[in-house]
Amino acid sequence: MPKKTPQKRDGCYLRPDRGGWWISWTDAQGRRRQRKTDAQNITQAKQIRAAELLRVEQAKMLGHTPPGDETFGEVADRYLKYQKARLKPWSYVREEIIRRVHLARFDDWKLSAIRKNDLQNYLTERTVAASAVTVRKELAFLTHLFRLAVEWEIIPVSPAIGLKSPKPPAGRVRYLQPTELKALLEAARDGLREIVALAVSTGMRRGEIMGLRYLDVDKANKRIMLPETKNGEGRIVYLNDMAMMVFASLPAGAPGDLVFPDLSPDAVTRAFGRLCHSLKIPDFRFHDLRHTAASWMRMGGADIHTVASLLGHKTLSMAQRYQHLSPAFLAEAVGKLDAVFGDAAGAISAKNGEERYQDVTGQLALTDGTDANG
């Protein structure tokens, strides 16, 4: 099929392949601009283009682009469309919630009428109602939206420049003692027990564990190959003895099958919260299992850069410092957790019948293939 070419007509052209009428013009800086319009016919498209040309003339006279008539709601919707093509699904959902739930109060405001003080008052109000981390995410949304609005020549200057965000809280240092971990593993039901053990023995995130497929697990080399993580890159997760016991206790599955198909991420979080409450383990969330792994690796002698690499933290300074570390060194570091959690690891075997854990030439075998998931 021959490629469709735009039907240009006085700077207005129809693009059936892109959904309607587009306009083209030269802005005050001499740059060629084009955009899609809501026009239903050539007459409406010409009127929209004429308005853009008028703004160009005003900008040349004033020395800057005059503000447009768009409301915050209109620009926010355009911003979300822009972001949807650039963000991962879970990140987009977070931004959509910020726009729909928290920033809807500005929907009817003319964007050019919003002042820095309006935004600062909003952030101050939100600081009382939400965590500092949440408020900082909302500030990032506003800052990015107004910066794009300047690029889109809707406003000449962003009112979000220089906004003050709340100070982020100090990082959580809550981690389990070995006795607490043993109690958790013994009390957890089948399925959840294996997920908890894997989280605390590898430092993997909840989403990484719940998205794990059998083809990602390389038991022969005692590692997991994560194709994509939260920071957008793949990562190798090294498996110590406790993690290997988890996989030995699970039933076999097809390469593309999920390792933990019977629980959703939210269900895991809720079940873990109830478990901690029943055992009277206060102020402890599922994500703190990751902190537990990092804390005990650190206390076991692993340097901070090694821990950062194992957990998949990504900063420029960190990356420059731990790029020299060899895979053998990383595998040795994660193995330090076995010395800490050796007693607790027995809860994995104890919950799976009469299994005997054997280490033969570096390979793990269970004499009883009891299904840990029941």
LUMGU-695401 format. One line per 3 residues: their letters; for each residue x, y, z of C-alpha. Coordinates in pm, whole numbers, plus 32768, in hexadecimal, padded with zeros to 4 digits. Each point is the difference from the previous one (the first is absolute). Layout:
BEGIN
A) X Y Z ~ ...
END
This chain:
BEGIN
MPK) 8000 8000 8000 ~ 8097 8153 7F9E ~ 8051 80E8 8120
KTP) 7EFE 8110 803A ~ 8083 8160 7FDD ~ 7F6E 812A 80BC
QKR) 7F16 80DA 7F34 ~ 809C 8155 804A ~ 7F24 8130 7FD3
DGC) 8076 815A 8075 ~ 80BC 7F74 812C ~ 7EDF 7F1D 8059
YLR) 7FFE 7E96 7F99 ~ 7F3A 7EC6 8037 ~ 80B7 7ECF 8085
PDR) 7F17 7ED3 8002 ~ 8119 7F28 8089 ~ 802D 80E9 812D
GGW) 7E95 8048 8049 ~ 7F8E 8146 7F65 ~ 8066 8163 7FAA
WIS) 815C 8084 8047 ~ 808E 815D 7FE1 ~ 815E 8077 7FAE
WTD) 809C 8155 8044 ~ 8145 80B2 8056 ~ 8021 8080 8165
AQG) 809E 8142 807C ~ 8157 7F59 8014 ~ 7FEF 7F8F 7E97
RRR) 7FC1 7E94 8052 ~ 7F0D 7F36 7F30 ~ 7EE4 7F82 80DE
QRK) 7EE4 7F10 7FC3 ~ 7EF3 7F64 80D4 ~ 7EBC 7F42 7FF2
TDA) 7EBE 80C8 8032 ~ 7E9B 7FB1 8063 ~ 7F82 8097 7EBB
QNI) 7EEC 7F48 7F48 ~ 803B 80AB 7EB2 ~ 80EF 80E2 7F44
TQA) 7F53 813E 8072 ~ 802E 7FAF 8170 ~ 8168 7F99 7FC2
KQI) 8047 8151 7F5A ~ 7F69 80B8 8129 ~ 80E0 7F42 80F3
RAA) 8130 8044 7F29 ~ 7FA5 8171 7FEC ~ 7FFB 800E 817D
ELL) 815E 7F6A 8009 ~ 807D 80FC 7F01 ~ 7F6D 811A 80D2
RVE) 80BD 7F80 812E ~ 813F 7FFB 7F30 ~ 7FD3 816F 7FA4
QAK) 7FB8 805B 816B ~ 8134 7F41 8070 ~ 80D8 80C0 7F09
MLG) 7F76 8149 8085 ~ 8018 7FA3 8173 ~ 8142 7F3D 7FF0
HTP) 7F5D 7EC8 8093 ~ 7EDE 7F18 7FB6 ~ 7EB6 8081 808F
PGD) 7F41 7F08 80D8 ~ 7EF3 7F2B 7F64 ~ 7E9B 7FC9 8072
ETF) 8028 7E92 805F ~ 7F87 7F8F 8155 ~ 80CF 7F2E 80ED
GEV) 7F18 7EDA 7FC0 ~ 8035 8011 7E88 ~ 8178 8013 8023
ADR) 8004 7EEC 8107 ~ 7F45 7F19 7F14 ~ 80F8 8051 7EEC
YLK) 811C 7FC3 80F3 ~ 7F7A 7EA6 8059 ~ 7FE8 7FA2 7E90
YQK) 8169 8071 7FDB ~ 806C 7F32 812E ~ 7F3F 7EC5 7FA7
ARL) 80E7 7FBB 7EDB ~ 8133 8032 80DB ~ 7FB2 7F61 8151
KPW) 7FDD 7E9C 8074 ~ 7E98 7FA0 804F ~ 8020 8015 817B
SYV) 80AD 8153 7FEC ~ 7EF1 8084 7F18 ~ 7EEE 7F88 80ED
REE) 80A5 80BF 811C ~ 8009 8141 7F32 ~ 7E98 7FCF 7F8F
IIR) 7F92 7FE2 816C ~ 80BF 813C 805F ~ 7F56 80C0 7EE8
RVH) 7EA1 7F71 8036 ~ 7FF1 7FF6 817C ~ 80E2 8110 8085
LAR) 802B 8106 7EEF ~ 7E9A 8006 7F80 ~ 7FC7 8137 80D4
FDD) 80C0 80C7 7EF9 ~ 7F45 7F72 7ED3 ~ 7F30 8138 7FB8
WKL) 811A 80F4 8041 ~ 809A 80A9 7ED5 ~ 8163 7F7A 7FFA
SAI) 8097 8158 7FD6 ~ 7F42 8077 8136 ~ 80A9 7F07 80E9
RKN) 810D 80A7 80CF ~ 8123 7F71 80C2 ~ 7F52 8055 8146
DLQ) 7ECF 7F30 7F9A ~ 80DB 7ED1 7FCB ~ 80C8 8038 813F
NYL) 7EBE 8019 80CB ~ 7F8C 7EBA 7F65 ~ 8145 7F4F 805B
TER) 7FF1 8088 8163 ~ 7E9E 7F7C 8025 ~ 8062 7EAE 7F75
TVA) 8129 7FEA 80ED ~ 7F0A 7FF0 8122 ~ 7F2A 7EF2 7F5C
ASA) 8103 7F24 7F52 ~ 8161 7F7E 802A ~ 812B 80C7 7F8B
VTV) 8046 7EFB 7EF4 ~ 7E9F 8025 7F75 ~ 8015 817B 7FFB
RKE) 814E 7FF4 7F4C ~ 7F64 7F25 7EF1 ~ 7EE7 80FC 7FD4
LAF) 80FF 811A 7FED ~ 80BB 7F40 7EF2 ~ 7EB9 7FE1 7F3D
LTH) 7FBE 8176 8016 ~ 8164 8062 7FAB ~ 8006 7F21 7ECD
LFR) 7EA5 806E 7F8A ~ 8052 8174 8012 ~ 8153 7FCC 7F5B
LAV) 7F53 7F56 7EDB ~ 7EFB 8112 7FF8 ~ 811B 80F7 7FC7
EWE) 808C 7F25 7EEA ~ 7EA5 7FE8 7F67 ~ 7FF1 817F 800C
IIP) 7EC7 8001 80D7 ~ 80A5 80D8 810B ~ 8142 80CB 7FEF
VSP) 808C 7FA1 8157 ~ 7FC3 7EDD 80EB ~ 7F70 8061 8155
AIG) 8088 7EB9 808D ~ 8169 8078 7FF3 ~ 8090 8016 8160
LKS) 7EE3 7F51 80B1 ~ 806B 7F73 814E ~ 7FBB 7E93 8044
PKP) 7FF1 7F5F 8157 ~ 813C 7F62 8081 ~ 8002 7E8C 7FB2
PAG) 7FF6 7F21 8133 ~ 8130 7F3F 806B ~ 8010 7EAA 7F62
RVR) 7F61 7EE5 80C4 ~ 80F4 7F24 80BB ~ 7F02 7F01 8079
YLQ) 8077 7E9E 7FD0 ~ 7FB3 7EAB 8092 ~ 80CB 7F4C 8104
PTE) 8044 7E93 7FA7 ~ 7F0D 7F8D 810E ~ 7EED 80DC 7F6B
LKA) 8041 7F75 7EA5 ~ 7FEF 7E9B 807F ~ 7EB2 8049 80A6
LLE) 7F7D 8099 7EBB ~ 8066 7ED9 7F2B ~ 7F71 7F02 80F2
AAR) 7EB3 80B5 8019 ~ 7FD6 805C 7E90 ~ 7F19 7F2E 7F2C
DGL) 807A 7F43 7ECE ~ 804C 80E9 7EE0 ~ 8033 8133 80D7
REI) 8117 7F52 80BE ~ 80CA 7FC6 7EC6 ~ 7FCC 8166 7F8A
VAL) 8074 808C 814F ~ 8131 7F1D 8004 ~ 8061 8064 7E9F
AVS) 7FD5 8173 804D ~ 80D7 7FFA 8137 ~ 810E 7F1E 7F6E
TGM) 802F 80C5 7EBC ~ 7F83 8161 8043 ~ 7F18 7FEB 7ED3
RRG) 7EDC 80F2 7FE7 ~ 7E9B 7F83 801E ~ 7FB9 8047 7E90
EIM) 813B 7F49 7F95 ~ 7F9B 7ECB 80C3 ~ 7E97 7FFE 7F8F
GLR) 8068 802D 7E94 ~ 8106 7EEC 8012 ~ 7FE4 7EEE 7EF8
YLD) 809E 7EA9 8004 ~ 80D5 805D 7ED3 ~ 809C 8119 80CD
VDK) 8086 7F0A 8102 ~ 8154 7F63 7FB8 ~ 801D 7F00 8118
ANK) 8135 7F61 7F6A ~ 80C2 8145 802F ~ 7F3D 806D 8136
RIM) 7F7D 8146 7F71 ~ 7ECE 80B3 7F78 ~ 800C 80CF 7EC2
LPE) 7F0C 8122 8020 ~ 7FC1 808C 7EA0 ~ 7F80 814F 807F
TKN) 7FF0 809D 8158 ~ 7F78 813E 8099 ~ 8120 80D1 7F7E
GEG) 7FC0 7F86 7E9D ~ 812A 7F17 7FE3 ~ 8039 7E8C 802C
RIV) 80AF 7F72 8130 ~ 8099 7EBA 8077 ~ 7F88 7F88 8154
YLN) 80E7 7F06 80A8 ~ 7F64 7EE4 80C5 ~ 8087 7F8E 814F
DMA) 7FA6 7EB6 80A7 ~ 7EBE 8081 8096 ~ 7F84 807E 7EAF
MMV) 805E 7EB7 7F5C ~ 7F34 7F46 8105 ~ 7ED5 80D0 7F9B
FAS) 8019 7F96 7E95 ~ 8042 7E97 805F ~ 7EBA 7FFE 80C6
LPA) 7F2D 8086 7EE1 ~ 7F57 7F2C 7EF4 ~ 808A 8003 7E9F
GAP) 7F65 80E5 7EFE ~ 8013 8055 7E91 ~ 810F 8100 7FA6
GDL) 7F08 811A 7FC5 ~ 7F2F 7FBC 8138 ~ 800D 80E2 8131
VFP) 80B2 7F67 8129 ~ 7EF6 808C 80EB ~ 7EBC 800A 7F35
DLS) 7F05 7FDA 811A ~ 8031 814D 80B2 ~ 7FEB 8166 7F85
PDA) 80FB 8104 807B ~ 7EF3 80AF 80CD ~ 7F8F 7EB6 8098
VTR) 8167 7FBA 806B ~ 8019 8153 80A9 ~ 7EB7 7FD3 80B8
AFG) 804F 7E9C 806D ~ 815A 8068 8076 ~ 7F6F 8121 80C7
RLC) 7F09 7F18 80AE ~ 8117 7F0A 804B ~ 80DC 810A 80A0
HSL) 7ED8 807D 80CB ~ 7FAF 7EA3 807D ~ 816B 7FCD 806D
KIP) 8010 8159 809E ~ 811B 8071 7F1D ~ 7FBC 8179 7FF8
DFR) 8050 8102 7EF4 ~ 806C 7F03 7EFD ~ 7F99 7FFA 7E92
FHD) 8047 7F09 7EEA ~ 80FB 80ED 7F62 ~ 80C3 7FFB 8147
LRH) 8065 7E9B 7FAC ~ 80DA 80A2 7EF6 ~ 8092 80E5 810B
TAA) 8039 7ECF 80DB ~ 80CF 7F58 7EF1 ~ 80CC 813C 7FC6
SWM) 8036 8044 8173 ~ 807C 7EA2 8050 ~ 80DF 7FF2 7ECC
RMG) 8097 8148 8072 ~ 802D 7F87 8166 ~ 8090 7EBD 7F75
GAD) 811C 80C1 7F5F ~ 7F85 8054 7EA0 ~ 8063 8164 7FA1
IHT) 7EEE 80FD 7FB3 ~ 8045 800A 7E8B ~ 7FE3 7E86 7FE4
VAS) 7EB2 800C 80B3 ~ 7F88 8114 7F17 ~ 805F 7F2D 7ED2
LLG) 7F54 7EC9 8085 ~ 7EBD 80BC 8047 ~ 7FFF 80AF 7EAF
HKT) 8022 8165 807F ~ 805C 80E9 7EE5 ~ 80B7 8148 8030
LSM) 811C 8088 7F2F ~ 80F1 8011 8124 ~ 7FA8 7EA1 8073
AQR) 801D 7F70 7EA1 ~ 815C 8096 7FD7 ~ 8076 7F64 8142
YQH) 7F77 7E9F 7FE9 ~ 802B 7FB9 7E8E ~ 814F 7F5D 8048
LSP) 7F6A 7EF4 80E2 ~ 800B 7EA0 7F72 ~ 7ED4 7F12 7FFA
AFL) 80BC 7F12 80E6 ~ 8028 8113 8104 ~ 7E8C 8056 7FED
AEA) 7F9C 7E92 8023 ~ 80DD 7FE1 8134 ~ 7F63 8135 809C
VGK) 7E99 7F86 7FE0 ~ 8072 7EB4 8093 ~ 804B 80B8 8145
LDA) 7E8C 7FF4 804C ~ 800F 7E87 8033 ~ 80D9 802F 8134
VFG) 7F00 80F0 8092 ~ 7EBF 7F4C 7FA6 ~ 807A 7E98 800F
DAA) 7F1C 7FA4 8120 ~ 7ED4 80AE 7F68 ~ 8037 7F4D 7EB6
GAI) 7FA0 7EBC 80AB ~ 7E9A 807A 7FFE ~ 7FF9 7FCC 7E87
SAK) 8059 7E8E 8023 ~ 7F2E 7FCC 8137 ~ 7EC7 806A 7F48
NGE) 8033 7F0C 7EE3 ~ 7FE9 7EA6 809E ~ 812A 7F1D 802D
ERY) 80E7 80AB 7F04 ~ 8171 7FE5 8035 ~ 80D3 811D 7F83
QDV) 813F 7F87 7F5A ~ 811D 80BD 7F65 ~ 80AA 7F21 7F00
TGQ) 8116 809A 7F2C ~ 7F60 8150 8020 ~ 7EA5 7F86 7F94
LAL) 7ECE 7FFB 80E3 ~ 7F15 7ED7 800B ~ 7EC9 7FAE 80C5
TDG) 7FB1 7E91 802B ~ 7E8D 8046 8028 ~ 7F55 80CC 7EEF
TDA) 7EDF 8076 80DC ~ 7F4F 812B 7F66 ~ 8031 8129 80EA
NG) 7ECE 80A9 7F6D ~ 7F1F 7EE4 806C
END
